[in-house]
């Protein structure tokens, strides 16, 4: 068991979650997932995102061993003090993993004819990004794509906000919109905006589609050839939080049968 607060393991974790964490995560292709929910999903859905090292306190080990097989995992037992030193939460659960960032290529993504892709354009808020990923998972979306200048999806705050959904839906980062439209030239693309001419309830989707959500403050500079969609708000609120608006759109997309659309 590691008990020293001068252990190189502490430095390793802190490098991934510190102020220069973005560079360290990209250089090492690793990120930190903390807490039972995220680590349980990482252990249950071991596909493209795998665990490199799992740090456990005695209590954390007991919580995981009661329901999961840890025999093949590289485990490092640590004291409560060491866990507190590497944790970003006020009350650590005694469970923290260093995971490998998958190296995905958007050019290899296969459209199905009913694919629902979410594109985040310069989204900055970690909570919004994580919540959108969580909602996309719940609503059966096919993939999440982020533009250059968007928040790092593998930052600790985003990972926590996904509540484990990061392991369920593929994420592709730093893809320019121009590159995306070149890769998927025949895919229906629309953006969400308060001035959209098409109300969401009237949106028709006949095949694969990409929904674009813009920056929290600036929105998105929408190319003139893209359809703009708005959400009707009969109440008194001036606007919706980005993640709330995105969730409404994704719920609508999840309930549009493609076969029905094609016959309209």
TAPE-V904197 format. One line per field, one symbol per residue. phi: phi as a letter, one per 40 degrees, with the letter a starting at -180 (. if undefined). psi: psi as a letter, one per 30 degrees, with the letter a starting at -180 (. if undefined). Layout:
phi: ???
psi: ???
This chain:
phi: .cbccbccccccccccbccbcdccccccfbabbbgcccccccccbcbcbbccabcbccccccccccbbcbccccbbcbcccccccbccccbccgbabcbcccccbccccbcbgbcbbbbbcfcbcccccccccccccccgccabbbcdgccccccdccdcccfgcdcbbcbbbgbcdccccccbcbccbabbacbccbcdcccbbcacabbbbcddccgaccdccccbbbbcbccbccabddccccccccccccbbccccdccc
psi: kkfkggkfeeeeeeeffafgeeeeeeefhllkkkleeeeeeeeeijcfjlkekjkkleeeeeeefffljgegkjkjklleeeeeffkfleikfgjkkklkkkiljfffkjkffgkjkkkjjhkfkeeeeeeeeeeeeegglelkkllkflkjfgleeeeeffhfffffkkkklhjkeeeefeeifgkkkllklfgkfkkeffkkjfbklkkkklkeefbkjkkffkkkklkkjfafkelkkeeeeeeeeeeeefgjkeeeeff.
